[in-house]
């Protein structure tokens, strides 16, 4: 018997890790693959000094911290390079890229990225060296004139993203200058706003598994995801899934979300580099069980099959398709083929069916348990002010109850 160890590198979140651990425990944790029995263990990773030559017991790590917490990020690089640990996500591409690089790459692949400019920071470092360089080489520019080329409304947002940090809607020249003044030393994009759109789509992807959700960013966090299963046509739903899988396979990410806007029949990705995609119970509610099942299934598949870490990128194959004379739809189909090859989609689906056939039923039983309800109540109390606890406990119980009823066949 071999034990595969899954490590959780976490920040302050506790809801989905608790559910992930409980589901793994209830699933029994023993799988036979190629005549070898495997047990699955889940552990939350502690942070401490480490010897670069020290071996690790982890086979796979789900990373929710290292994008901004540098010491564990360097540990992730070490275990990937020296121990072959599989990582969700790749710290090499997430450190070196930002939303700016992602926009550029997807423009190169022919996706419908809105008009976007990168503008110099309002303020640079207060050093003599910077001031001398700026005086010699920085060109004066007319920001309102650039904005006129893009057109109002637009969004000013940091080039590297980060949980809606510093994102502002700009509707006129006065708002433009005020927002730019407030941006300080942040390096900002100006991006065309797509008002009057039909649908705002947020797709969550874990390995080759993608769910596209009707998302309303104007609502408070608990009300942004709408329970709506038919808001996209089959054609546009497929396009949203392919775009998301393509982005993730291109950058060697396994766990990411992609936001896109559907307007006038065109699907435009606007935000698709998320080191810690939202899977909170208080956000996803009805869709939370899907996310936990998908995350556990992909993690077990990668650990048990000893899927090799994908550290380096292979962009030339994508660029060859992009530079061909194929139509947009033909390019999407070719991108999807590359993405499915990268994620071993057919092999994963066969593994999930054969080795994890009980996963749906186990999740259904868990969601109906007192253990899950206790986690739900604890999460609400940690998220909302005291006077809203009772209201939101019943709110989320109702949404989860709706999922239980809609998926009752899992328990049959």
Secondary structure, 3 states (H helix, E strand, C coil): CEEEEEEEECCCCCHHHHHHHHHHHHCCCEEEECCEEEEEEEEECCCCCCCCCCCCCCCEEEECCCCCCHHHHHHHHHHHHHHCCEEECCHHHHHHCCHHHHHHHHHHCCCCCCCEEEECCCCCCCCHHHHHHHHHHCCCCCHHHHHHHHCCCEEEEECCCCCCCCCEEECCHHHHHHHHHHCCCCCEEEEECCCCCCEEEEEEEECCEEEEEEECCCCCHHHCEECCCCCCCHHHHHHHHHHHHHHHHHHCCCEEEEEEEEECCEEEEEECCCCCCCCCHHHHHHHHHHHHHHHHHHHHHHHHCCCCCCCCCCCHHHHHHHCCCCCHHHHHHHHHHHHHHHHCHHHHHHHHHHHCCCHHHHHHHHHCCHHHHHHHHHHHHHHCCHHHHHHHHHHHHHHHHHHHHHCHHHHC
